[in-house]
Amino acid sequence: MDFMIRHAAADEYDTLGEITARAYLQDGLLDFGEADAYLGELRDVAARAASAEVLVAAADGRVLGGVTFVPSGGPMADIARHGEAEIRMLAVAREARGRGAGEALVRACVDRARAVEGCTGLVLSTQRTMHTAHRLYERLGFARTPERDWNPLPELDDIVLLTYRLPL
């Protein structure tokens, strides 16, 4: 492994925000492209860091990607229930993929969740088309929880996020 996982520094927030936004745009994960309202949330790393843990994979002074870890009961949680932590906004720059940064970021979240007293599980949402991510989650022991799948935009019928859970 030629990178390290650590907390994002404030002077890296803009860089991580752009990596996250580009990853979602380039991978076709935003239904409305550049006009998608979620794009602003993806770029606003400072807001995430104010209410959750933002981790980065970094090498040679460069941010390769990042993830937001929401401890049990955190305000950034979308689907976490009582006693669960949540992973949000995992993204790795396209040019840095294939080096294990995404997996290392998920493993860091698993370690953090295990360190949270009373935390019984780690959950996440993903899109149907993110097959590489699905394989990663399943390899790390996450299981699909279809009963928890949800639509972040209920006014649009065709958007459904898949959910996974790792019991701790």
N, C-alpha and C positions, 0 to 999 in steps of 0.2 A: 504494500500500500504506500503510495507516494504522496499522500495528502493527510491532513489531520481534520478531525471534527472538533469544532469549538463554537462558543457563542459568537454571534455576529457582532462586530464592532459597529458603532454608530456611523463611522465613516464608510462602512461597506453597505449600508442600507440601500442607497440608490443603485449600486451595482447589483445587489441581490434582487432588488425589485425589477430591474431590467432583465436579468436572467430568467426570473420567474415569468414575467410577462411574455418574453420572446418564446420561451418553451411552450407556454400555453397557446400562443398564436401560431407558431411554426408547426405544432403538432395538431392543429385544428381542433383544439379543445374549447374554444370560445364560440358559442353559437352565432354571435353577432360580430365576430372579428374585432377590428379596431374600435368599433362602436359599442362593444360589450361593456356594460357597467361594471362587471367584475374585474375588468382590467385595472381599474383604479385601485381596487382592494389588493390585487396581486402586487402592484407597485409600491404600496404603502407599508413598507417593512417597519417603519417607525411605529405605526399604530399597532402592528402585530406585536412588536417587542415590548410595548407598554403593557400588554395584558397576557402575554404568553412567552415562551422561550423560543427564540429564533436561533437555529444552529446553521452553521455553514461547513461545507467541505472546502478546504483551502490548500493550495500547494504553491510554493514559490511566490508567496505574497499575492496570489490571485484567488478569488472566490470561484469555485467550480459549480456550486449549487447550494441549495439550502432547503430547510424544512421548518415548519412551525410546530412545536410541541405544546399542546394545551393540557396542563395538568387537570386532574379531576376537579370538575366544577368551574373551570375557567370560562370567562365570558366569550372567548372565541370559539367555543365548542358548537358544532352544528348538530351532532348526533349522540355525543357522549351522554350516558346516563349516570346516575349517582354511582360513584366508585369507579368510573372509567376515565381514562385519559384519551386524548385524540391527536391524531396526526393530520396536519393540514398543509396544503400548498407545497408539496415535495416537487422540486424541480432541479434539473441538472442541465447546464449549458450543453448545447448540442455537440460542440467540439470536445467536451470532457466526458461524454458518455462512453460506457464500456470499460471504465476504470474501476468500478465498484463504489463510486461515490454515493449513488442512490441507496445501495444496500447498506453502506456504512451509516448514512443518515437515518435510515429506518432502524437499524440496530441500536443507534444512540437513543432514539426515542423509546425503544423497548427497554433499554437499561434505565432510562429516566422513569418510565412508568413503574417499573419494578421497585424503584426507590421511593415512590410515593406511598406513604402509609395508607393502607386501606384500599389501594387501587387493585381492582380485580380483573381488569381487562383494558386493552388498547384497541381503539376503533379508528376507522378511516372510511372516507368516501372516495370513489374513483369512477371514472367514466367507462362506459362499455367498451370503447375502442382502445383502452390502455392495456393491451394484452401483455406487454413486457412487464408492466407494473404488477399486473395480476399474478404472473408467474413468480415474481420476486416475493410478493406478500405470501403466497401459498408455500413457497420454499422456506420461508421464515416461520411458518406455523399458523398464519392467519387463515381463517375459514370464512367463506361467504356467509352472510346473514341476510338472505333475500327478504326476510320479513321486515327488515329495517331500511330497505331501499327507499329512496325519497326523491322528491322533486323540489329543487331549490326555487323554481319559478312556477308555482301552481297554476298560474294563468296560462301557461304553455303546456299542453298535454304530452308533448313528445320528449321532454327532458326528464331522465331518470338517472340518478346516481346510484351505483352499486355500493354495497357496504361490506366491510370485512371486520372481523374481530379476532384478537389474539387473547385467549384467557391467560391470566398471570397466576 
